[in-house]
Amino acid sequence: MKGKLFASVSLAAVFALGASSVICRPFQQQPDHQQQSQKKSQSVNGTIKAIGSDRRSFTLEVSDGSAKGSSMDFVLDEKSQISGKVVTGTLVAVTYQQSDEGKNVVLTVAAQS
């Protein structure tokens, strides 16, 4: 009887210790803003060719680098910062990151003089 009681108490202690180690080490997911800031940002210069009707996207004709003359599409989010008056035809400098969905998300867009 004492042997069964000792085995039961020992088994209960093992389960309790195992459960407490799981409880003490919860999974910690990084907040979205930390994940986004760890992605590599890129920069490009060009001319605004079109602005979306929602005013949350635009198309840029690239004026520098190996992509010169090509068009790129960009989207704005709540963290995007706009400097200066940006309208169709404006020469701008854009800093962006590519989202997990493959969209070019604007970090900053600044009108160039």
C-alpha positions as CSV (number, residue, x, y, z in Angstrom):
1,M,0.0,0.0,0.0
2,K,2.8,2.4,0.9
3,G,4.5,1.5,-2.4
4,K,1.4,2.4,-4.4
5,L,0.9,5.6,-2.5
6,F,4.6,6.6,-3.0
7,A,4.3,5.8,-6.7
8,S,1.1,7.9,-7.0
9,V,2.7,10.8,-5.2
10,S,5.8,10.6,-7.3
11,L,3.8,10.4,-10.5
12,A,1.7,13.4,-9.4
13,A,4.9,15.4,-8.7
14,V,6.3,14.6,-12.2
15,F,3.1,15.8,-13.8
16,A,3.0,18.9,-11.6
17,L,6.6,19.8,-12.4
18,G,6.1,19.2,-16.1
19,A,3.0,21.3,-16.2
20,S,4.7,24.2,-14.4
21,S,7.6,24.2,-16.8
22,V,5.1,24.6,-19.7
23,I,3.3,27.3,-17.9
24,C,6.5,29.2,-17.0
25,R,7.7,29.3,-20.7
26,P,4.8,30.9,-22.7
27,F,5.2,31.5,-26.4
28,Q,6.0,35.1,-27.1
29,Q,5.1,36.4,-30.5
30,Q,6.8,39.6,-31.7
31,P,4.4,42.6,-32.2
32,D,3.7,43.5,-35.9
33,H,5.7,46.8,-35.7
34,Q,8.8,44.9,-34.5
35,Q,8.5,42.4,-37.3
36,Q,8.0,45.1,-39.9
37,S,11.0,47.1,-38.6
38,Q,13.2,44.0,-39.0
39,K,12.5,43.8,-42.7
40,K,15.0,45.4,-45.1
41,S,13.9,48.8,-46.3
42,Q,14.6,49.9,-49.9
43,S,14.6,53.3,-51.6
44,V,13.7,54.5,-55.1
45,N,13.3,57.9,-56.8
46,G,10.8,58.7,-59.5
47,T,7.8,60.6,-60.7
48,I,4.2,59.9,-59.5
49,K,2.3,58.7,-62.5
50,A,-1.1,57.9,-60.9
51,I,-2.7,58.1,-57.5
52,G,-5.4,55.6,-56.5
53,S,-9.0,56.8,-56.0
54,D,-8.7,55.7,-52.4
55,R,-5.6,58.0,-52.0
56,R,-3.9,55.0,-50.3
57,S,-1.9,53.9,-53.3
58,F,0.1,55.3,-56.2
59,T,2.2,54.3,-59.3
60,L,5.7,55.5,-59.6
61,E,7.8,55.8,-62.8
62,V,11.3,54.9,-61.6
63,S,14.0,57.4,-62.6
64,D,17.1,55.8,-61.1
65,G,19.1,52.5,-61.0
66,S,18.6,49.4,-63.0
67,A,14.8,49.8,-62.9
68,K,14.9,53.2,-64.6
69,G,11.8,53.7,-66.8
70,S,9.8,50.9,-65.2
71,S,6.7,51.4,-63.0
72,M,6.2,50.4,-59.4
73,D,3.0,50.3,-57.4
74,F,3.0,51.3,-53.8
75,V,0.5,51.3,-50.9
76,L,0.2,53.5,-47.9
77,D,-0.6,52.3,-44.4
78,E,-1.2,54.0,-41.1
79,K,2.6,54.3,-40.5
80,S,3.4,55.8,-43.8
81,Q,4.8,59.4,-43.7
82,I,4.3,61.9,-46.5
83,S,6.5,65.0,-46.8
84,G,5.7,67.9,-49.1
85,K,3.0,68.2,-51.7
86,V,2.7,64.9,-53.5
87,V,0.5,64.9,-56.6
88,T,0.6,63.4,-60.1
89,G,3.8,64.5,-61.8
90,T,5.7,65.1,-58.6
91,L,9.3,63.9,-58.4
92,V,9.6,61.9,-55.1
93,A,11.9,59.8,-53.0
94,V,10.2,56.7,-51.6
95,T,11.5,54.4,-48.8
96,Y,9.5,51.2,-48.6
97,Q,9.4,47.6,-47.4
98,Q,7.9,44.6,-49.1
99,S,5.0,43.0,-47.2
100,D,4.5,39.3,-46.8
101,E,1.8,39.6,-49.5
102,G,4.4,41.1,-51.9
103,K,3.1,44.7,-51.8
104,N,5.5,47.6,-51.6
105,V,4.4,49.4,-48.4
106,V,5.6,53.0,-48.1
107,L,7.6,54.0,-45.0
108,T,8.2,57.6,-46.3
109,V,7.5,59.5,-49.5
110,A,9.1,62.9,-49.9
111,A,8.5,65.4,-52.6
112,Q,11.8,66.5,-54.2
113,S,12.4,70.0,-55.5
